Amino acid sequence: MIVLITMISFFLDGILSRYILPNSLFLPLFTIVSLVIIYPYFNNDNFRYFKFIAIIGLLYDITYYNTLFYNFFIFLMLGFIIGLINYLLSNNIYTNILMTVASIVTYRTITFLTIIIFKTHSYSLYELLQSIYRSLILNIIYCLIIYIITEFYSKKNKILRSK
């Protein structure tokens, strides 16, 4: 189920990115949302989780960004944030939304800082905030849908997940 959720999210990122304009109100980051959703299914095996998200980060780099190790490190940082929030709070739908928001804000901020540091474009803080809120709407809806589906599926098939 972990691989299926991640692969669906990965491919939906690519498909929707082709059809949604960059200045649209709905910017997909479904792969990042999948990192939040799949965390409990690793049952506190953080080494396996970090290894998995590192591979997904590399694939994300190669497929969508044409870079190497950029998203690899960002995904590892996001995994740490997700693990920390999951450690501090119990796993429920509200915590998943909080982790999704924290992950998206962190991802957009790191991307913004990278662009500013290497001066590839000139962006303002307003554009950072705009990219964050444009990413939040669609991804929170996706998080809710995937959480409900995985919760139902895991209860039906008695798939263990950490609390």
Buried (B, 14 or more C-beta within 10 A) or exposed (E): BBEEBBBBBBEBBBEBBEEBEEEEEBBBBBBBBBBBBBBBBBEEEEEEBBBBBBEBBBBBBEBBEEEEEBBBEBBBBBBBBBBEBBEEEEBEEEBBBBBBBBBBBBBBEBBBEEBBEEEEEEBEEEEBEBBBEBBBEBBBEBBBEBBEEBBEEBEEEEEEBBE
